[in-house]
Amino acid sequence: MDTKFIMKLMIDGNVNIPSLLIEHYHSIGLNEQECMLLIEVHSFIIKGDHFPTFDTLANRMTLDETSCADMLRSLVQHGFLSIVQKTDHDIYSESYSLQPLWEKLLRFAYRSEASSVQQENEDALYTLFENEFGRPLSPIECETLAMWTDEDRNSPALVKAALREAVVSGKLNFRYIDRILFEWKKNGIKTLEQAKEHGDKIRRRQPSSRTARSNDQDPAPKKPAYDWLDKD
């Protein structure tokens, strides 16, 4: 056996296939045969044949020519493959393009990464609440926390700011935090900067008599807590 010749065939005949396709073809809606057919099309394109015939593709697979043609049409219809028309020196030609497939994979990878980051933020948020409350959250509290981020569309950073506001105010309970978030949403507050500016404005409007102290050893806080639950 000429091992050098065989190794040369193996090395020279390599076709690079994105690992995203191998790992996630099922997640984007492909089955094994469809994925393999797209890989075969990719192999032909890499080697310069941009529009392999049905019978040429079928010869490499367990599909017959008719099944191969039907599957290619289905892949085009479902946005995994496209047929590009070209004109070169008045010569008309067609070629397959895997651009739709690569775009689907990239969108899937982006959504997966964004979902992973969101999950990490949510896990950190739950941990922060449990640390501040000094106990595990109840199922109802977990549901409320999820509602603040999922249904009410509050960012984790804004929920953290509301928690911080409740801690500073000495009123660490979910009803109080919910009222803070409600007031912020009513006033169009979506960022930490807006929340801080809004809080400072409210504190400046509070009567100075609430912070006055005659005893220098018991000074008033510079920024007295604002009772959100007292608000009509």
NORSUL-V421941 format. One record per pair of residues at least 12 apart in sequence whose C-alpha atoms are under 10 Angstrom apart, sorted by the first residue. I is the first residue (numbers start at 1). J is the second residue. If there is no record, write none. Layout:
i = <I | I>
j = <J | J>
This chain:
i = <13 | 13 | 14 | 15 | 15 | 15 | 15 | 15 | 15 | 15 | 16 | 16 | 16 | 16 | 17 | 17 | 17 | 18 | 18 | 18 | 20 | 20 | 20 | 20 | 20 | 21 | 21 | 21 | 21 | 21 | 21 | 21 | 21 | 22 | 22 | 22 | 24 | 24 | 24 | 25 | 25 | 25 | 27 | 27 | 28 | 28 | 28 | 28 | 28 | 28 | 29 | 29 | 29 | 30 | 30 | 33 | 33 | 33 | 33 | 33 | 34 | 34 | 34 | 34 | 34 | 34 | 35 | 35 | 36 | 36 | 37 | 37 | 37 | 37 | 37 | 37 | 37 | 37 | 37 | 38 | 38 | 38 | 38 | 38 | 38 | 38 | 38 | 39 | 40 | 40 | 40 | 40 | 40 | 40 | 41 | 41 | 41 | 41 | 41 | 41 | 41 | 42 | 42 | 42 | 44 | 44 | 44 | 45 | 45 | 45 | 45 | 49 | 49 | 50 | 50 | 50 | 50 | 50 | 50 | 50 | 51 | 51 | 51 | 51 | 51 | 51 | 51 | 52 | 52 | 53 | 53 | 53 | 54 | 54 | 54 | 54 | 54 | 54 | 55 | 55 | 56 | 57 | 75 | 76 | 76 | 76 | 76 | 78 | 79 | 79 | 79 | 79 | 79 | 79 | 80 | 80 | 80 | 80 | 80 | 80 | 80 | 80 | 80 | 81 | 81 | 81 | 81 | 81 | 81 | 81 | 82 | 82 | 82 | 82 | 82 | 82 | 82 | 83 | 83 | 83 | 83 | 84 | 84 | 118 | 118 | 121 | 121 | 121 | 122 | 122 | 122 | 122 | 122 | 124 | 125 | 125 | 125 | 125 | 125 | 125 | 126 | 126 | 126 | 126 | 126 | 126 | 128 | 128 | 129 | 129 | 129 | 129 | 129 | 129 | 129 | 129 | 132 | 132 | 132 | 132 | 133 | 133 | 133 | 141 | 141 | 144 | 144 | 144 | 145 | 145 | 145 | 148 | 148 | 148 | 152 | 152 | 152 | 153 | 153 | 154 | 154 | 154 | 154 | 154 | 154 | 155 | 155 | 155 | 157 | 157 | 157 | 158 | 158 | 158 | 158 | 158 | 158 | 158 | 158 | 159 | 159 | 159 | 159 | 159 | 160 | 160 | 161 | 161 | 161 | 161 | 161 | 161 | 161 | 162 | 162 | 162 | 162 | 162 | 162 | 162 | 162 | 162 | 163 | 163 | 163 | 163 | 163 | 164 | 165 | 165 | 165 | 165 | 165 | 165 | 165 | 165 | 166 | 166 | 166 | 166 | 166 | 166 | 167 | 168 | 168 | 168 | 168 | 169 | 169 | 169 | 169 | 169 | 170 | 170 | 171 | 171 | 171 | 171 | 175 | 176 | 176 | 176 | 177 | 177 | 178 | 178 | 179 | 179 | 179 | 179 | 180 | 180 | 180 | 180 | 181 | 181 | 182 | 183 | 183 | 184 | 184 | 199 | 199 | 199 | 200 | 200 | 202 | 202 | 203 | 203 | 203 | 203 | 203 | 204 | 204 | 206 | 206 | 206 | 206 | 208 | 210 | 211 | 211>
j = <43 | 47 | 43 | 39 | 40 | 42 | 43 | 44 | 46 | 47 | 39 | 42 | 43 | 46 | 39 | 42 | 43 | 39 | 102 | 105 | 102 | 105 | 106 | 108 | 109 | 35 | 38 | 39 | 101 | 102 | 104 | 105 | 106 | 35 | 36 | 39 | 105 | 108 | 109 | 101 | 104 | 105 | 105 | 108 | 80 | 101 | 104 | 105 | 107 | 108 | 78 | 80 | 104 | 75 | 80 | 61 | 62 | 63 | 68 | 71 | 68 | 71 | 72 | 74 | 75 | 80 | 75 | 80 | 60 | 61 | 57 | 58 | 60 | 61 | 63 | 68 | 71 | 72 | 75 | 57 | 71 | 72 | 75 | 80 | 81 | 98 | 101 | 98 | 52 | 56 | 57 | 58 | 60 | 61 | 53 | 57 | 72 | 81 | 96 | 97 | 98 | 96 | 97 | 98 | 56 | 57 | 96 | 95 | 96 | 97 | 98 | 95 | 96 | 83 | 84 | 93 | 94 | 95 | 96 | 97 | 83 | 84 | 93 | 94 | 95 | 96 | 97 | 95 | 96 | 65 | 68 | 69 | 66 | 67 | 68 | 69 | 70 | 72 | 68 | 69 | 68 | 69 | 101 | 96 | 97 | 98 | 100 | 100 | 98 | 99 | 100 | 101 | 103 | 104 | 97 | 98 | 99 | 100 | 101 | 102 | 103 | 104 | 105 | 96 | 97 | 98 | 99 | 100 | 101 | 102 | 95 | 96 | 97 | 98 | 99 | 100 | 101 | 95 | 96 | 97 | 98 | 96 | 97 | 155 | 156 | 155 | 156 | 157 | 145 | 146 | 149 | 155 | 156 | 156 | 145 | 146 | 156 | 157 | 159 | 160 | 141 | 142 | 145 | 146 | 156 | 160 | 160 | 163 | 141 | 142 | 145 | 159 | 160 | 163 | 164 | 172 | 163 | 164 | 167 | 172 | 167 | 172 | 173 | 173 | 174 | 174 | 175 | 178 | 159 | 174 | 178 | 178 | 181 | 182 | 181 | 182 | 185 | 185 | 190 | 181 | 184 | 185 | 189 | 190 | 191 | 190 | 191 | 192 | 190 | 191 | 192 | 181 | 184 | 189 | 190 | 191 | 192 | 193 | 195 | 177 | 178 | 180 | 181 | 192 | 177 | 192 | 177 | 180 | 181 | 191 | 192 | 195 | 196 | 176 | 177 | 178 | 179 | 180 | 181 | 184 | 192 | 195 | 176 | 177 | 178 | 180 | 181 | 177 | 177 | 180 | 195 | 196 | 199 | 225 | 226 | 228 | 178 | 180 | 225 | 226 | 227 | 228 | 225 | 223 | 224 | 225 | 226 | 224 | 225 | 226 | 227 | 228 | 225 | 227 | 225 | 227 | 228 | 229 | 229 | 227 | 228 | 229 | 228 | 229 | 228 | 229 | 227 | 228 | 229 | 231 | 195 | 227 | 228 | 229 | 195 | 228 | 228 | 228 | 231 | 198 | 199 | 223 | 225 | 226 | 223 | 226 | 225 | 226 | 222 | 223 | 224 | 225 | 226 | 223 | 224 | 223 | 224 | 225 | 226 | 224 | 224 | 223 | 224>
